[in-house]
Amino acid sequence: MQAMAAFSGGGLHRYSAKRMTKPVNFFCHAPEAQHVAVLGDFNEWRAEANPMQRQPDGGWAIQIPLHHGHHLYVFLVDGKVVLDPRAQGIARNARNERVSMLAVS
């Protein structure tokens, strides 16, 4: 009976994908850059929250745990906003600016 309660919504420890995080890899090819960061709705668009690490091939990478759902983001390359050409889509933020979009499931 207790197992049924968990499935019917009555359990205290129900599984919820919204509470789970999944590691998401971000990559930005900017070999001439001095500093690259990911800004997004997941870090309140703060440049200092997710600085990327330079890779030997000239790219920049970071892994960020994100919750299930759609996320908006951009790269900040030496102070200039850059869209991700590998993004799953393009959307508009609250200021009607074009931003990259990804879905985490």
Backbone as JSON, one array per atom type, in Angstrom:
{
  "sequence": "MQAMAAFSGGGLHRYSAKRMTKPVNFFCHAPEAQHVAVLGDFNEWRAEANPMQRQPDGGWAIQIPLHHGHHLYVFLVDGKVVLDPRAQGIARNARNERVSMLAVS",
  "N": [[0.82, -1.19, 0.0], [1.96, 1.21, 0.72], [3.79, 1.63, -1.38], [2.05, 2.2, -3.46], [1.1, 4.65, -2.59], [3.25, 6.33, -3.04], [3.26, 6.43, -5.83], [0.78, 7.52, -6.33], [0.89, 10.1, -5.54], [0.8, 10.56, -2.88], [3.05, 10.0, -1.42], [5.86, 10.87, 0.66], [8.41, 11.1, -0.31], [8.55, 11.53, -3.12], [9.62, 11.03, -6.48], [10.96, 13.56, -8.5], [11.57, 15.04, -11.5], [12.04, 17.7, -11.83], [13.42, 18.5, -9.61], [15.82, 17.29, -9.88], [19.2, 17.41, -11.09], [21.2, 17.67, -14.03], [24.34, 17.08, -15.47], [25.58, 19.43, -17.73], [27.42, 20.04, -20.6], [29.17, 22.83, -21.77], [30.58, 24.43, -24.57], [32.78, 26.67, -26.13], [34.19, 27.97, -28.96], [36.82, 29.94, -29.08], [39.62, 30.87, -29.71], [41.3, 33.13, -29.55], [40.47, 34.55, -27.37], [40.63, 36.06, -24.1], [39.11, 35.76, -21.84], [36.26, 33.86, -21.07], [32.85, 33.29, -20.38], [29.82, 31.7, -19.2], [26.62, 32.94, -19.26], [23.38, 32.92, -17.94], [19.86, 32.08, -17.48], [20.0, 30.33, -15.42], [22.03, 31.16, -13.75], [21.44, 33.69, -12.98], [22.25, 35.49, -14.9], [24.87, 36.3, -14.4], [28.16, 37.15, -14.96], [30.4, 36.38, -13.48], [29.7, 34.02, -12.31], [29.97, 31.56, -13.76], [32.73, 31.07, -15.03], [34.55, 29.99, -17.88], [36.9, 27.35, -18.74], [40.0, 27.47, -20.38], [40.87, 25.37, -23.1], [43.27, 23.03, -24.48], [42.98, 23.01, -27.27], [42.18, 25.54, -27.99], [39.58, 26.07, -27.48], [36.92, 26.75, -25.12], [35.62, 25.5, -22.09], [33.09, 24.21, -19.88], [31.32, 22.5, -17.3], [28.06, 22.4, -16.18], [25.7, 21.79, -13.68], [22.33, 21.42, -14.4], [18.82, 22.02, -13.94], [15.9, 20.16, -14.95], [14.2, 21.21, -17.88], [13.71, 24.15, -19.99], [16.39, 26.34, -20.84], [17.86, 29.56, -21.03], [20.68, 31.19, -22.43], [23.93, 32.77, -22.95], [27.23, 33.22, -24.33], [29.89, 35.06, -22.9], [32.36, 36.63, -24.33], [35.35, 37.97, -23.85], [33.98, 40.25, -22.92], [32.03, 40.61, -24.86], [28.84, 39.7, -26.02], [27.98, 36.53, -27.21], [26.25, 34.28, -29.27], [25.53, 30.76, -29.0], [26.56, 28.61, -31.44], [26.0, 25.92, -31.41], [23.69, 25.6, -30.06], [20.4, 24.44, -29.12], [18.39, 25.97, -30.01], [17.18, 29.33, -30.73], [16.13, 32.04, -28.79], [14.25, 34.71, -27.21], [15.14, 36.96, -24.66], [14.0, 38.56, -21.58], [14.49, 41.19, -22.22], [14.09, 41.31, -24.87], [16.24, 40.46, -26.39], [18.24, 38.45, -28.53], [19.01, 35.14, -27.6], [20.71, 32.08, -26.78], [19.27, 28.79, -26.58], [18.54, 25.87, -24.64], [17.37, 22.57, -23.97], [16.88, 20.62, -21.15], [16.54, 17.33, -20.21]],
  "CA": [[0.0, 0.0, 0.0], [2.84, 2.38, 0.76], [4.34, 1.83, -2.72], [1.01, 2.87, -4.24], [1.01, 6.04, -2.15], [4.31, 7.08, -3.71], [2.86, 6.64, -7.21], [-0.47, 8.28, -6.42], [1.09, 11.47, -5.11], [0.7, 10.67, -1.45], [4.31, 9.7, -0.76], [6.66, 12.01, 1.08], [9.68, 11.14, -1.05], [8.26, 11.32, -4.53], [10.62, 11.39, -7.48], [10.58, 14.71, -9.31], [12.63, 15.43, -12.43], [12.3, 19.14, -11.68], [14.38, 18.7, -8.53], [17.06, 16.64, -10.26], [20.07, 18.15, -12.0], [21.93, 16.87, -15.0], [25.52, 17.84, -15.91], [25.5, 19.89, -19.12], [28.7, 20.56, -21.07], [29.15, 23.99, -22.65], [31.84, 24.6, -25.28], [32.83, 27.87, -26.95], [35.44, 28.05, -29.71], [37.28, 31.33, -29.09], [41.05, 30.7, -29.42], [41.97, 34.41, -29.29], [39.88, 35.18, -26.2], [41.32, 36.07, -22.81], [38.16, 35.35, -20.8], [34.96, 33.44, -21.58], [31.95, 32.84, -19.32], [28.44, 31.39, -19.58], [25.6, 33.68, -18.52], [22.08, 32.37, -18.28], [18.8, 32.17, -16.48], [20.39, 29.43, -14.34], [22.98, 31.83, -12.84], [20.97, 35.07, -12.87], [22.97, 36.27, -15.93], [26.07, 36.87, -13.77], [29.38, 36.74, -15.66], [31.37, 35.78, -12.56], [29.17, 32.76, -11.77], [30.43, 30.38, -14.49], [33.83, 31.29, -15.98], [34.93, 28.77, -18.59], [38.32, 27.01, -18.7], [40.63, 27.34, -21.7], [41.28, 24.02, -23.46], [44.47, 23.03, -25.33], [42.65, 23.24, -28.69], [41.72, 26.91, -28.18], [38.2, 26.19, -27.05], [36.66, 27.01, -23.7], [34.63, 24.52, -21.67], [32.64, 24.13, -18.49], [30.19, 21.61, -17.06], [27.18, 23.03, -15.2], [24.52, 20.99, -13.39], [21.11, 22.19, -14.64], [17.54, 21.36, -13.68], [15.04, 19.81, -16.06], [13.45, 22.32, -18.47], [14.38, 24.98, -21.0], [17.27, 27.34, -20.28], [18.37, 30.58, -21.94], [22.05, 31.52, -22.08], [24.85, 33.31, -23.95], [28.63, 33.27, -23.92], [30.48, 36.39, -22.82], [33.73, 36.45, -24.82], [36.05, 39.25, -23.67], [33.01, 41.33, -22.74], [31.07, 40.66, -25.97], [27.85, 38.63, -26.0], [28.06, 35.65, -28.38], [25.32, 33.15, -29.25], [26.13, 29.44, -29.15], [26.14, 28.01, -32.7], [25.58, 24.54, -31.15], [22.47, 25.63, -29.23], [19.23, 23.74, -29.65], [17.49, 26.97, -30.57], [17.38, 30.74, -30.4], [14.93, 32.6, -28.16], [14.38, 36.1, -26.78], [15.08, 37.11, -23.21], [13.04, 39.56, -21.11], [14.82, 42.47, -22.86], [13.87, 41.05, -26.29], [17.52, 40.21, -27.04], [18.42, 37.06, -28.96], [19.83, 34.32, -26.72], [20.72, 30.65, -27.08], [18.35, 28.02, -25.75], [18.73, 24.43, -24.59], [16.39, 21.83, -23.18], [17.46, 19.56, -20.33], [15.49, 16.36, -19.84]],
  "C": [[0.86, 1.26, 0.0], [3.45, 2.67, -0.6], [3.33, 2.54, -3.6], [0.89, 4.33, -3.85], [2.07, 6.89, -2.84], [3.93, 7.38, -5.16], [1.64, 7.53, -7.33], [-0.32, 9.71, -5.95], [1.03, 11.64, -3.61], [2.0, 10.42, -0.71], [5.1, 10.95, -0.41], [7.92, 12.18, 0.24], [9.47, 10.85, -2.52], [9.43, 11.75, -5.4], [10.11, 12.58, -8.27], [11.75, 15.1, -10.19], [12.98, 16.89, -12.28], [13.32, 19.42, -10.59], [15.74, 18.1, -8.85], [17.89, 17.57, -11.14], [20.79, 17.17, -12.89], [23.15, 17.68, -15.43], [25.42, 18.16, -17.4], [26.85, 20.5, -19.48], [28.48, 21.72, -22.03], [30.53, 24.11, -23.28], [31.74, 25.83, -26.16], [34.2, 27.91, -27.63], [35.83, 29.52, -29.85], [38.78, 31.34, -28.77], [41.8, 32.0, -29.09], [41.51, 35.08, -28.0], [40.78, 35.09, -24.97], [40.43, 35.59, -21.68], [36.82, 35.0, -21.46], [34.14, 32.92, -20.39], [30.6, 32.49, -19.94], [27.53, 32.19, -18.67], [24.26, 33.11, -18.92], [21.07, 32.54, -17.18], [19.13, 31.3, -15.26], [21.41, 30.03, -13.38], [22.69, 33.33, -12.71], [21.74, 36.01, -13.78], [24.21, 36.96, -15.35], [27.32, 36.29, -14.42], [30.36, 36.02, -14.74], [30.93, 34.4, -12.07], [29.75, 31.52, -12.45], [31.52, 30.72, -15.51], [34.24, 29.95, -16.6], [36.45, 28.59, -18.53], [38.85, 26.84, -20.11], [41.11, 25.91, -21.9], [42.49, 24.09, -24.39], [44.18, 23.33, -26.81], [42.17, 24.66, -28.98], [40.27, 27.13, -27.81], [38.12, 26.48, -25.55], [35.53, 26.07, -23.28], [34.29, 24.66, -20.19], [31.48, 23.14, -18.43], [29.37, 22.22, -15.93], [26.0, 22.11, -14.95], [23.26, 21.85, -13.54], [19.88, 21.35, -14.35], [16.82, 21.1, -15.0], [14.31, 21.07, -16.57], [14.26, 23.05, -19.53], [15.2, 26.07, -20.3], [17.75, 28.28, -21.38], [19.77, 30.96, -21.48], [22.77, 32.18, -23.24], [26.27, 33.09, -23.44], [29.04, 34.73, -23.85], [31.96, 36.21, -23.12], [34.42, 37.81, -24.79], [35.08, 40.42, -23.64], [31.95, 41.43, -23.82], [30.14, 39.45, -25.91], [27.91, 37.86, -27.31], [27.04, 34.52, -28.22], [26.08, 31.86, -29.48], [25.67, 28.82, -30.47], [25.69, 26.55, -32.55], [24.3, 24.46, -30.33], [21.34, 24.87, -29.91], [18.24, 24.7, -30.28], [17.9, 28.37, -30.17], [16.05, 31.24, -29.84], [15.19, 34.08, -27.87], [14.29, 36.14, -25.26], [14.06, 38.2, -22.85], [13.28, 40.93, -21.73], [14.67, 42.39, -24.38], [15.18, 40.9, -27.07], [17.58, 38.74, -27.42], [19.39, 36.35, -28.02], [19.76, 32.88, -27.18], [19.78, 29.93, -26.12], [18.73, 26.55, -25.78], [17.67, 23.82, -23.7], [17.13, 20.72, -22.44], [16.34, 18.62, -19.94], [16.11, 15.19, -19.11]]
}
